Each structure stands twice: as C-alpha cells, then as structure tokens.
C-alpha cells in the first residue's frame, strides 16, 4: 500500500497534522476490536462472494487484508492471496495457519502479473490510500473484477461515537471517498458495469464490550482525533452509555461497488 505514513496506509493530506495509525502497535489486538468471526462468516464472506460472482476455486486478491479476517475463511473454498503494507498485521494473518497466502505489497505497485486474479476485494481500505484513482487502476491491472466495500457518508447511520467525539464525522467525511467518486474512478480506469448497492445489518454487543473496543481505538478514526478529544469523549461514553442499558446496538451500513472488465 502507499507509503503515506509509518504504516503505509493512512491518508494524511486531508487531515492536516493528523498522526498516522500505527498498525504495528494495534496488530496484536486488532481482531478482538473488529468484526466478530460470526459477522465475517454471516455477512462479509457471503456478500463479497455473491458480488464477486466467481466459481469455487477461483483466485482472489484481498487488498489491504490486514490480519486476514476475510481472507482466511474465504480460503476454505478459493485460492486467496492477501496483500498489505504492514508486516505486523501480516504476521498475525500468517499465524492463523490457513491456506491463504499473504504478501507484503504496495497498492500502487501490486507484485502480481496482469490478470492474475478473477476478482480483487478492497474492504474498507480505499479511504486509507492517498490516491483513489491510482489504486483502482492498479487493481484493474491484476484482476478481472473488483468489489469495493466502503462507508457512504451520505447514508451512514449516526451512532454513539458521533455523540462522544465532535470531530469523528468530520474526519471520516474528509477521508472516505464518495460513492460517485469511486464509480467515476472505476470507469476512468476502464472498469465496466459499475454498480453500487448497500448492505445493512444491526450490530450489538454488551455495553462494556463496546467500551473496551473504544478504549482500544477499534476504528482508525479514533487515532486521528485532535489532542484531548479522545480522552474527553471516552469519559463521556463511560459515564453515559451504561445509563442506556447493558447492551449497545446500532445499524451499520456498508456500500459495495462492483465492476468488471
């Protein structure tokens, strides 16, 4: 992935002096903070494979694979290669002992030949890259189909993090590309039949589990807040959220953009 910071991922241009997320630091606890294995198997894997429209055994590329949360279960039926810039995240992925292959690489210069993959997934990663058009073009060089998963800031449902952290939504709006921008980048890169659709599900956990994830800065936005805002917002959540009950539930929408050559 692009070398925008120490981790090679975070887009810093739109965020002024924001400090890049240190994926070396978060790698050991990343899986505990992100989607549960059940969510990956029940939502992410079937949705991505449906949009991929490939046969079992097809060669799949997971761009920005991180710890292999998606690549590992997908490798049970397909030949999967995950690529990421962070050696620490890749070390966690490899430790899971799956049939997936994990490679360190740069999204601008993927270390694969033309047309090596039936499909490439970019799951919640394009907002971390400094050049959307460049990444989409390079993915198109190595794959016959692309499926992007991202957050549409126009349709996302507000949640407790917006209440606690005043800068949260502004930061994400600055770095998440709009759906029209992604569609336009795909068309300019030569992709055809560009289609977008939304997937929405309700997520829930105990209130304490959610607070623990916030303390661990489970989304990269929390590492990009202005000085002092994280501490103030966390204190507010720890005080106010338990008053709303023992469970925390919220709607989470993901927009998928799929295209083919």
C-alpha positions in Angstrom: 0.0 0.0 0.0 1.1 3.6 -0.4 3.7 4.8 1.9 1.7 7.7 3.3 3.0 7.2 6.9 4.8 4.7 9.0 2.1 2.0 8.3 1.9 2.9 4.7 -1.8 3.2 4.8 -3.3 6.3 6.3 -4.3 9.2 4.1 -2.9 12.3 5.9 -3.3 15.0 3.3 -7.0 15.8 4.1 -6.4 15.7 7.8 -3.8 18.3 8.3 -1.4 17.3 11.0 -3.1 14.0 12.0 -0.8 11.3 13.1 -0.9 8.1 11.0 -2.4 5.0 12.7 0.4 2.7 14.0 -0.6 -0.7 12.7 2.4 -2.3 14.3 1.0 -1.3 17.7 -2.6 -2.4 17.0 -1.8 -5.7 15.2 -1.8 -7.9 18.3 -5.3 -6.8 19.4 -6.8 -5.9 16.0 -9.0 -9.0 15.6 -10.6 -8.5 19.1 -11.5 -5.0 18.2 -13.0 -5.5 14.7 -15.9 -7.6 13.3 -16.5 -10.9 15.1 -15.8 -14.2 13.2 -19.6 -14.7 13.1 -20.1 -11.4 11.4 -17.4 -12.2 8.9 -19.0 -15.6 8.1 -22.6 -14.4 8.1 -22.3 -11.0 6.4 -18.9 -10.2 4.9 -18.0 -13.5 3.2 -21.3 -14.4 1.6 -21.9 -10.8 0.5 -18.5 -10.4 -1.1 -18.6 -13.8 -2.8 -22.1 -13.1 -4.2 -20.9 -9.8 -5.7 -17.7 -11.4 -6.9 -19.7 -13.8 -9.0 -16.9 -16.4 -9.2 -16.7 -20.1 -9.1 -15.3 -22.1 -6.2 -11.5 -22.4 -6.6 -11.1 -19.0 -8.2 -8.1 -16.9 -7.5 -9.0 -14.0 -5.2 -6.9 -11.0 -4.1 -7.7 -9.2 -0.8 -6.2 -5.7 -1.0 -5.4 -4.3 2.5 -6.0 -7.7 4.0 -4.7 -6.8 7.5 -4.8 -9.8 9.8 -6.6 -11.9 7.3 -10.1 -11.7 8.9 -11.7 -12.1 5.5 -9.0 -13.9 3.5 -8.7 -16.8 6.0 -12.3 -18.0 5.9 -12.6 -17.3 2.2 -9.5 -19.6 1.6 -11.6 -22.6 2.6 -13.2 -22.6 -0.9 -11.0 -20.4 -3.0 -7.3 -19.6 -3.7 -6.8 -16.4 -1.8 -3.9 -14.0 -1.7 -3.9 -11.2 0.8 -1.6 -8.1 0.4 -0.9 -5.5 3.0 1.8 -2.9 3.8 2.1 -3.8 7.5 4.5 -6.7 8.3 3.0 -6.9 11.8 -0.6 -7.3 10.5 0.6 -9.9 8.0 2.4 -11.9 10.8 -0.9 -12.2 12.6 -2.6 -13.3 9.4 0.1 -16.0 8.7 -0.2 -17.3 12.3 -3.7 -18.5 11.6 -2.5 -21.4 9.6 -4.9 -21.1 6.7 -4.4 -21.9 3.0 -4.4 -18.2 2.2 -1.1 -16.7 1.0 0.0 -13.4 2.5 2.3 -10.9 0.7 3.6 -7.6 1.7 3.0 -5.0 -1.1 2.1 -1.6 -2.2 -1.4 -0.9 -3.7 0.1 1.4 -6.3 2.5 -1.4 -7.5 0.9 -4.7 -6.7 3.5 -7.5 -7.0 1.5 -9.6 -9.4 1.2 -10.1 -13.2 -1.5 -8.7 -15.3 -4.8 -10.6 -14.9 -3.6 -12.8 -12.1 -6.9 -12.8 -10.2 -10.6 -13.4 -11.0 -11.6 -10.8 -8.5 -10.0 -8.3 -6.1 -11.6 -7.2 -2.9 -10.9 -3.8 -1.3 -12.8 -3.9 2.0 -12.9 -0.7 4.0 -9.4 0.3 2.7 -9.8 2.9 -0.1 -10.1 5.7 2.4 -6.7 4.8 3.8 -5.0 5.2 0.4 -3.7 8.6 -0.8 -4.7 8.2 -4.5 -8.1 6.6 -5.2 -7.7 6.6 -9.0 -4.2 5.1 -8.9 -5.3 2.3 -6.6 -8.4 1.4 -8.7 -6.3 1.4 -11.9 -3.7 -0.8 -10.4 -6.2 -3.3 -9.1 -7.7 -3.4 -12.6 -4.3 -4.4 -13.9 -4.2 -7.6 -11.9 -7.9 -8.5 -11.5 -10.8 -9.1 -13.9 -13.4 -7.9 -11.3 -13.3 -5.5 -8.4 -15.6 -5.4 -5.3 -15.1 -2.4 -3.0 -16.7 -2.1 0.4 -16.8 1.3 2.0 -18.8 3.7 4.2 -21.1 6.1 2.4 -21.1 9.2 4.5 -24.4 10.3 2.9 -26.3 7.3 4.2 -24.4 6.1 7.3 -26.5 6.0 10.5 -25.2 8.2 13.3 -24.1 6.4 16.5 -22.7 6.9 19.9 -19.2 7.8 18.6 -20.7 10.8 16.8 -22.1 12.0 20.1 -18.9 11.5 22.1 -16.4 12.8 19.6 -17.3 16.1 17.8 -14.6 15.6 15.1 -15.5 12.0 14.3 -17.9 12.5 11.4 -15.8 15.4 10.0 -12.7 13.3 9.9 -14.4 10.4 8.1 -16.1 12.8 5.7 -12.7 14.2 4.7 -11.1 10.8 4.0 -13.9 8.4 2.8 -14.3 8.9 -0.9 -17.9 9.4 -2.1 -19.7 6.7 -3.9 -19.8 8.8 -7.1 -16.1 9.4 -6.8 -15.4 5.6 -6.6 -17.7 4.9 -9.5 -16.1 7.6 -11.6 -12.6 6.3 -10.7 -13.6 2.8 -11.8 -15.0 4.0 -15.1 -11.9 6.1 -15.9 -9.7 3.1 -15.1 -11.6 1.0 -17.7 -14.0 -0.9 -15.5 -17.4 -1.6 -16.9 -20.8 -2.4 -15.5 -20.1 -0.3 -12.4 -22.8 -0.9 -9.8 -23.3 0.2 -6.2 -25.6 -1.4 -3.6 -26.0 -1.1 0.2 -25.7 -3.8 2.8 -27.1 -3.1 6.2 -27.3 -5.1 9.4 -27.8 -4.5 13.1 -24.7 -4.9 15.3 -24.9 -5.5 19.0 -22.6 -6.2 22.0 -22.6 -5.7 25.7 -22.1 -2.1 26.6 -18.8 -2.9 28.4 -17.5 -4.8 25.4 -18.2 -1.8 23.2 -16.5 0.5 25.6 -13.5 -1.8 25.6 -13.3 -1.6 21.8 -13.4 2.2 22.0 -10.6 2.2 24.6 -8.6 0.1 22.1 -9.4 2.6 19.3 -11.1 -0.1 17.2 -11.6 2.2 14.2 -8.7 4.3 12.9 -10.7 7.5 13.1 -10.2 7.4 16.9 -6.5 7.6 16.4 -6.9 10.8 14.3 -8.9 12.9 16.7 -7.5 16.3 17.8 -5.4 16.3 21.1 -7.6 15.6 24.1 -10.8 14.8 22.3 -10.4 11.0 22.6 -10.0 11.2 26.4 -12.9 13.6 26.8 -15.2 11.5 24.5 -14.2 8.3 26.2 -15.0 9.7 29.6 -18.4 10.8 28.3 -19.1 7.3 26.9 -18.1 5.6 30.1 -20.5 7.9 32.0 -23.5 8.0 29.7 -23.6 4.7 27.8 -24.2 2.4 30.8 -27.3 4.6 31.5 -28.8 3.4 28.3 -28.7 -0.3 29.2 -26.4 -3.3 29.3 -26.5 -3.8 25.5 -25.3 -1.4 22.8 -27.0 -1.8 19.4 -26.6 0.2 16.2 -27.3 0.0 12.5 -24.2 -0.4 10.3 -24.4 0.2 6.6 -21.8 -0.8 4.1 -21.9 0.3 0.4 -20.4 -2.1 -2.1 -19.2 -1.0 -5.5 -18.6 -3.8 -8.0 -17.3 -3.6 -11.6 -15.8 -5.9 -14.3 -13.6 -5.6 -17.3 
